[in-house]
Every structure is written in structure tokens, then in C-alpha cells.
């Protein structure tokens, strides 16, 4: 287990730090740290409730800071990169006006979306209270799911990790395809409703 030595050395602080860094938008193995901590809790080396609380605290702090960073000047930075233009931002704002809360709730379950969740919501000026509520719901469900699943599978952890590593590319590809399909469905459905 790659995260094991860090968790053994830094304990719950590693959980807080890992999910905080990932929450502000920096690619970091926050999920790996969460799963490793829950596995250690399953073996009696950590406390599952403290893992859960540490993960929630780190994730919520990170996502909210990511939101503020995105809200402060993220759109100007994006426009300077020329990867995104004003038309893209308008489309993204329309999407978030209509589907922002569900997107923020499910974002933690998808690599890439999880890291960009806070900054993107800030960039498109999603109202902070709506973001904070949806983000809290998403974090509690996501962290609860992975904590309980890893804790439960701790006695079969090596087999479970090997299986997850084996199928991870397929799972990620499927998740991305489903997300793209959902977005395309929502966009085409909106176009067919217009006169």
C-alpha cells in the first residue's frame, strides 16, 4: 500500500492534507489516501470515525478554497490560456445554472471532476451557498461510500486493490463516457425543446 507509510507517520493529518490538496484542484492521490486509511481502520490501526471526520474536514476546506480561488480570478486566468473562450464560459454557466447542484454532488465520484469541482464552480459564479450545500452532500456520500467499502473489504484488501488496479482504466473510461453521454443528452434535449 503506497499511502501506508505516510499514514503511519502522519496519521489523520495525512488524510486531511491529501483531501485538502485534491479539493483545491491540484491532482493528488486523495482517494488513495482515504482508501488506505479506511483499510488501516479495518485492521484496527486507525479509527474509522476519525478517518471519516478528517477526510470530510480536508475535502470541504479544499473545495471551498478552490471555489474562492476560481471565483477570485479563475475566469480571467482561463481566458488568458486561450483554451477556453467567453462562449465556452457562457455555455458552462448555463449548464451550471440548470444542473449545478447535481454536478457538484456527483463530481467527487469522478477523477478529474473531483479535482476541478470547486475551482470550476467558482469560475462560473455558482452561488456559494448552493455550492457549499451540494458539495457537503457529495463529500459525505463519496467519503462515506469509500470509507465503508474499504473498511469492509479490509480483510480482503490485497485482492480488492489488485482488482481495482486491474479494472481502474475501464472504470474511469466508463465513468467519463457516462458523464459525456449525460452532458450530450442534456444539451440535445434542451435544443429539441426550443421552437
NUKOL-700987 format. One record per residue (C-alpha): residue number from 1; x, y, z; residue in three letters. Coordinates in Angstrom, 3 decimals. Example, Ala and Ser with C-alpha at 12.3 -4.5 7.8 and 13.67 -1.06 7.14 Angstrom:
! residues 2
<1; <12.300; -4.500; 7.800>; 'ALA'>
<2; <13.670; -1.060; 7.140>; 'SER'>
This chain:
! residues 195
<1; <0.000; 0.000; 0.000>; 'UNK'>
<2; <1.672; 3.177; -1.269>; 'UNK'>
<3; <-0.038; 5.581; 1.161>; 'UNK'>
<4; <0.550; 3.326; 4.166>; 'UNK'>
<5; <3.920; 4.778; 5.271>; 'UNK'>
<6; <2.565; 8.345; 5.130>; 'UNK'>
<7; <-0.477; 7.377; 7.143>; 'UNK'>
<8; <1.616; 5.532; 9.685>; 'UNK'>
<9; <3.913; 8.532; 10.040>; 'UNK'>
<10; <1.423; 11.431; 9.848>; 'UNK'>
<11; <-1.842; 9.706; 10.732>; 'UNK'>
<12; <-5.054; 11.677; 10.325>; 'UNK'>
<13; <-3.140; 14.782; 9.222>; 'UNK'>
<14; <-2.214; 12.887; 6.032>; 'UNK'>
<15; <-5.915; 12.277; 5.375>; 'UNK'>
<16; <-6.776; 15.955; 5.925>; 'UNK'>
<17; <-3.849; 17.127; 3.788>; 'UNK'>
<18; <-4.498; 14.652; 0.947>; 'UNK'>
<19; <-8.139; 15.539; 0.520>; 'UNK'>
<20; <-7.478; 19.263; 1.033>; 'UNK'>
<21; <-4.855; 19.399; -1.735>; 'UNK'>
<22; <-7.060; 17.435; -4.116>; 'UNK'>
<23; <-10.027; 19.671; -3.247>; 'UNK'>
<24; <-8.304; 22.905; -4.272>; 'UNK'>
<25; <-7.747; 21.492; -7.737>; 'UNK'>
<26; <-4.257; 20.011; -7.566>; 'UNK'>
<27; <-4.008; 16.417; -8.826>; 'UNK'>
<28; <-3.147; 14.401; -5.724>; 'UNK'>
<29; <-3.972; 10.848; -4.600>; 'UNK'>
<30; <-6.623; 11.909; -2.083>; 'UNK'>
<31; <-8.843; 8.911; -2.828>; 'UNK'>
<32; <-5.898; 6.537; -2.435>; 'UNK'>
<33; <-5.090; 8.058; 0.956>; 'UNK'>
<34; <-8.740; 7.804; 2.023>; 'UNK'>
<35; <-8.970; 4.144; 0.986>; 'UNK'>
<36; <-5.644; 3.306; 2.645>; 'UNK'>
<37; <-6.743; 4.979; 5.886>; 'UNK'>
<38; <-10.055; 3.086; 5.873>; 'UNK'>
<39; <-8.183; -0.171; 5.230>; 'UNK'>
<40; <-5.928; 0.580; 8.191>; 'UNK'>
<41; <-9.044; 1.306; 10.255>; 'UNK'>
<42; <-10.385; -2.093; 9.242>; 'UNK'>
<43; <-7.248; -3.651; 10.668>; 'UNK'>
<44; <-7.558; -1.659; 13.879>; 'UNK'>
<45; <-4.618; 0.678; 13.175>; 'UNK'>
<46; <-6.798; 3.792; 12.763>; 'UNK'>
<47; <-10.297; 4.828; 13.835>; 'UNK'>
<48; <-12.908; 4.829; 11.054>; 'UNK'>
<49; <-14.926; 7.729; 12.551>; 'UNK'>
<50; <-11.732; 9.826; 12.798>; 'UNK'>
<51; <-10.780; 8.891; 9.223>; 'UNK'>
<52; <-14.248; 9.989; 8.085>; 'UNK'>
<53; <-14.174; 13.288; 10.005>; 'UNK'>
<54; <-10.596; 14.039; 8.860>; 'UNK'>
<55; <-11.493; 13.334; 5.247>; 'UNK'>
<56; <-14.650; 15.465; 5.386>; 'UNK'>
<57; <-12.765; 18.352; 7.003>; 'UNK'>
<58; <-9.927; 18.267; 4.491>; 'UNK'>
<59; <-12.201; 17.878; 1.471>; 'UNK'>
<60; <-14.646; 20.625; 2.459>; 'UNK'>
<61; <-11.832; 23.046; 3.279>; 'UNK'>
<62; <-10.080; 22.268; -0.003>; 'UNK'>
<63; <-13.164; 22.527; -2.182>; 'UNK'>
<64; <-14.204; 25.806; -0.584>; 'UNK'>
<65; <-10.739; 27.269; -1.043>; 'UNK'>
<66; <-10.769; 26.008; -4.643>; 'UNK'>
<67; <-14.134; 27.710; -5.112>; 'UNK'>
<68; <-12.771; 31.004; -3.757>; 'UNK'>
<69; <-9.659; 30.796; -5.945>; 'UNK'>
<70; <-11.791; 30.113; -9.019>; 'UNK'>
<71; <-14.219; 32.873; -8.062>; 'UNK'>
<72; <-11.472; 35.412; -7.393>; 'UNK'>
<73; <-9.766; 35.310; -10.768>; 'UNK'>
<74; <-10.111; 31.898; -12.335>; 'UNK'>
<75; <-12.151; 33.029; -15.318>; 'UNK'>
<76; <-9.572; 35.689; -16.237>; 'UNK'>
<77; <-6.799; 33.112; -15.947>; 'UNK'>
<78; <-8.711; 30.630; -18.112>; 'UNK'>
<79; <-9.378; 33.240; -20.779>; 'UNK'>
<80; <-5.661; 34.074; -20.908>; 'UNK'>
<81; <-4.778; 30.460; -21.669>; 'UNK'>
<82; <-6.896; 30.603; -24.829>; 'UNK'>
<83; <-8.067; 27.054; -24.097>; 'UNK'>
<84; <-11.429; 28.496; -23.115>; 'UNK'>
<85; <-13.186; 31.496; -24.636>; 'UNK'>
<86; <-16.115; 33.593; -23.422>; 'UNK'>
<87; <-18.562; 31.469; -25.409>; 'UNK'>
<88; <-17.370; 28.340; -23.554>; 'UNK'>
<89; <-17.771; 30.082; -20.211>; 'UNK'>
<90; <-21.319; 31.184; -21.096>; 'UNK'>
<91; <-22.250; 27.616; -22.014>; 'UNK'>
<92; <-20.710; 26.319; -18.807>; 'UNK'>
<93; <-22.596; 28.934; -16.780>; 'UNK'>
<94; <-25.892; 27.889; -18.408>; 'UNK'>
<95; <-25.131; 24.259; -17.656>; 'UNK'>
<96; <-24.363; 25.038; -14.012>; 'UNK'>
<97; <-27.409; 27.290; -13.638>; 'UNK'>
<98; <-29.597; 24.367; -14.551>; 'UNK'>
<99; <-27.617; 21.356; -13.320>; 'UNK'>
<100; <-25.012; 22.855; -10.967>; 'UNK'>
<101; <-26.115; 21.174; -7.753>; 'UNK'>
<102; <-26.327; 17.641; -9.237>; 'UNK'>
<103; <-22.981; 18.138; -10.991>; 'UNK'>
<104; <-21.305; 19.253; -7.755>; 'UNK'>
<105; <-22.901; 16.354; -5.830>; 'UNK'>
<106; <-21.649; 13.666; -8.225>; 'UNK'>
<107; <-18.288; 15.289; -9.079>; 'UNK'>
<108; <-16.340; 13.624; -6.235>; 'UNK'>
<109; <-17.046; 10.220; -7.782>; 'UNK'>
<110; <-15.140; 11.069; -10.974>; 'UNK'>
<111; <-11.387; 11.614; -11.319>; 'UNK'>
<112; <-10.765; 14.991; -12.904>; 'UNK'>
<113; <-14.173; 16.355; -11.951>; 'UNK'>
<114; <-13.313; 15.769; -8.307>; 'UNK'>
<115; <-10.241; 17.984; -8.544>; 'UNK'>
<116; <-11.939; 20.693; -10.632>; 'UNK'>
<117; <-15.204; 20.754; -8.694>; 'UNK'>
<118; <-14.500; 23.790; -6.509>; 'UNK'>
<119; <-12.496; 25.920; -8.941>; 'UNK'>
<120; <-14.985; 25.458; -11.799>; 'UNK'>
<121; <-17.979; 26.279; -9.583>; 'UNK'>
<122; <-16.155; 29.446; -8.503>; 'UNK'>
<123; <-15.153; 30.380; -12.044>; 'UNK'>
<124; <-18.728; 30.226; -13.305>; 'UNK'>
<125; <-20.025; 32.190; -10.277>; 'UNK'>
<126; <-22.237; 29.447; -8.867>; 'UNK'>
<127; <-23.819; 30.905; -5.717>; 'UNK'>
<128; <-21.589; 29.880; -2.819>; 'UNK'>
<129; <-24.408; 28.634; -0.577>; 'UNK'>
<130; <-25.698; 26.302; -3.313>; 'UNK'>
<131; <-22.154; 25.098; -3.960>; 'UNK'>
<132; <-21.446; 24.571; -0.254>; 'UNK'>
<133; <-24.642; 22.567; 0.277>; 'UNK'>
<134; <-24.197; 20.389; -2.815>; 'UNK'>
<135; <-20.507; 19.930; -2.068>; 'UNK'>
<136; <-21.196; 18.861; 1.523>; 'UNK'>
<137; <-23.755; 16.309; 0.341>; 'UNK'>
<138; <-21.400; 14.982; -2.343>; 'UNK'>
<139; <-18.426; 14.769; 0.022>; 'UNK'>
<140; <-20.377; 12.991; 2.754>; 'UNK'>
<141; <-21.765; 10.412; 0.322>; 'UNK'>
<142; <-18.463; 9.925; -1.545>; 'UNK'>
<143; <-16.262; 9.730; 1.548>; 'UNK'>
<144; <-18.826; 7.594; 3.350>; 'UNK'>
<145; <-19.014; 5.167; 0.436>; 'UNK'>
<146; <-15.255; 4.713; 0.059>; 'UNK'>
<147; <-14.604; 4.647; 3.810>; 'UNK'>
<148; <-17.200; 1.980; 4.481>; 'UNK'>
<149; <-16.330; -0.045; 1.373>; 'UNK'>
<150; <-12.600; -0.086; 2.153>; 'UNK'>
<151; <-13.215; -0.745; 5.847>; 'UNK'>
<152; <-15.493; -3.655; 4.984>; 'UNK'>
<153; <-13.042; -5.074; 2.454>; 'UNK'>
<154; <-10.009; -4.639; 4.690>; 'UNK'>
<155; <-9.619; -8.350; 5.306>; 'UNK'>
<156; <-9.548; -8.870; 1.541>; 'UNK'>
<157; <-7.648; -5.661; 0.845>; 'UNK'>
<158; <-4.826; -7.021; -1.272>; 'UNK'>
<159; <-7.209; -8.847; -3.600>; 'UNK'>
<160; <-9.546; -5.822; -3.746>; 'UNK'>
<161; <-6.690; -3.410; -4.545>; 'UNK'>
<162; <-5.341; -5.719; -7.249>; 'UNK'>
<163; <-8.809; -5.991; -8.777>; 'UNK'>
<164; <-9.340; -2.221; -8.593>; 'UNK'>
<165; <-5.943; -1.582; -10.223>; 'UNK'>
<166; <-6.727; -4.086; -12.948>; 'UNK'>
<167; <-10.090; -2.540; -13.834>; 'UNK'>
<168; <-9.370; 1.111; -12.977>; 'UNK'>
<169; <-8.744; 2.243; -16.585>; 'UNK'>
<170; <-12.017; 0.645; -17.673>; 'UNK'>
<171; <-13.900; 2.125; -14.737>; 'UNK'>
<172; <-12.504; 5.597; -15.435>; 'UNK'>
<173; <-13.270; 5.296; -19.165>; 'UNK'>
<174; <-16.817; 4.137; -18.394>; 'UNK'>
<175; <-17.360; 6.967; -15.915>; 'UNK'>
<176; <-16.089; 9.553; -18.409>; 'UNK'>
<177; <-18.229; 8.081; -21.197>; 'UNK'>
<178; <-21.324; 8.149; -18.972>; 'UNK'>
<179; <-20.636; 11.746; -17.972>; 'UNK'>
<180; <-20.153; 12.821; -21.596>; 'UNK'>
<181; <-23.323; 10.964; -22.581>; 'UNK'>
<182; <-25.223; 12.746; -19.821>; 'UNK'>
<183; <-23.948; 16.158; -20.933>; 'UNK'>
<184; <-24.769; 15.401; -24.594>; 'UNK'>
<185; <-28.228; 14.224; -23.617>; 'UNK'>
<186; <-28.870; 17.368; -21.595>; 'UNK'>
<187; <-27.591; 19.647; -24.351>; 'UNK'>
<188; <-29.517; 17.922; -27.161>; 'UNK'>
<189; <-32.663; 17.695; -25.042>; 'UNK'>
<190; <-32.518; 21.443; -24.450>; 'UNK'>
<191; <-32.096; 22.071; -28.184>; 'UNK'>
<192; <-35.074; 19.904; -29.109>; 'UNK'>
<193; <-37.305; 21.823; -26.677>; 'UNK'>
<194; <-36.554; 25.146; -28.372>; 'UNK'>
<195; <-39.040; 26.279; -31.064>; 'UNK'>
